[in-house]
C-alpha cells in the first residue's frame, strides 16, 4: 500500500510534524474519489445509532443553527441551497469498507485512532473557524475546500456567544490553501482552522483519541478503589495532642496524602491492564452478535475452514500489552489482549497475529492455539467482535 505521506517516510513525519506543526500533502492519494455519495451519507445520518449533525450557517431559522441526530430525512428538503454542512462520525464502524481509509494511518498506534468523520457541504458550507484538542488528517474526497489556519487568538474566551458551537470570534489566517480530491492537510492539536466549501464538497477527517487527563485520572482512581470497602478507612493511632483543635495538622495532611497515593501506586502490570481496558472501550456498542453462537472450537474451526478468513469488526477496538519487556524472549512472552474493554491472557504471538490486520485468512503459523486462545476466538466471535467472511465481504 503506497504511503499517504507523499515523499516523507513515516518516521520523518513522526519526527518533524506529528504534534509539532501542520503539513499539506498534495496528491496524498492520487485519483482518490469519495467511496460514498452525498445521498448515501445523508441516508446513513438518519439511521439509529449513527452520530450525525447538521450545521447551518445561514438561511434557516437562525444563524449557526445545529440539528443533532437522529436526523429526520425530511429535513434535507428544507435546507437552503448553500452554507450548510452535514457531518457523520464513526463512518468506518457503520460501513466497514471505509476502514480502508483509516488503515492507511496505522503508522500511528491503533489505540490512538478514534474514527473517520465524513462531511458534506454545498458551496459556502462550513462549521466556522475553530481549534481542536486532538490530531486530525483532512483528506479531500469531492470538490474543493479552502482551508485557512492560524496559531493566533487561541483563548477560551474567543468564541461567539449564544450559539451551540465553539466558533472563534476572532480568526486571523496565517496560511491559506485550496484542496482538491486526493490532497490532505495534517493539523496537530491547537491549530485554528477554517474550511469553506468552494463547490459541492466532501471531506474525510481521520481523528485521533486524546483522552483528557481529568477523565483518565477519574477512571483510574475508580479502578484502584474497586477492592476497597467501607471498612477501609483513615486511622491515626499515633495522634498527639494539638494546641489548637481547629487546625488540620501538617502531619495529618501528609498521612492522608500518603494513604491516597499508596492506593494509586499500582504495579505496572495492573496499570497496563487498566489502561488497555480504558482505551479499548468503545464509545457505543455497535457489534452485532451472530444469530447462532459457536459452542466449541471444533465448530469454530469448521466455520473458519469453510470461510475465506476472519474479519475483525470495525466497531471493535483491539490492542495488546506485553507481559514481558525482554525482546530476546518476546516470542515466549505472554500478552494481555484487550478487545472492547475486556482483557484476555494469551501468548504474545497470538496477540500480535490477531492485531496485525483486520482481515485474517490463516491461523498463526507453527503455533498450535492454546485452549485459552481457542476460547478467546469463540468468545470474540459470539460477541460479534470477529466474524467469518467470503471474498465478497467487506
SULRAJO-V884191 format. One record per helix or strand of 3 or more residues. SS is the DSSP state (H for helix, E for strand). FROM is the first residue (numbers start at 1). TO is the last residue. If there is no record, write none. Layout:
SS_FROM_TO / SS_FROM_TO
//
This chain:
H_10_16 / E_23_25 / H_38_45 / E_52_56 / E_65_68 / H_73_78 / E_84_88 / H_91_94 / H_96_105 / H_110_112 / E_113_121 / E_136_142 / E_145_150 / E_175_179 / E_184_187 / E_192_197 / E_201_208 / H_213_224 / H_250_264 / H_268_280 / H_297_306 / E_309_312 / E_318_322 / H_327_332 / E_334_339 / E_342_347 / H_348_356 / H_371_383 / E_386_389
//
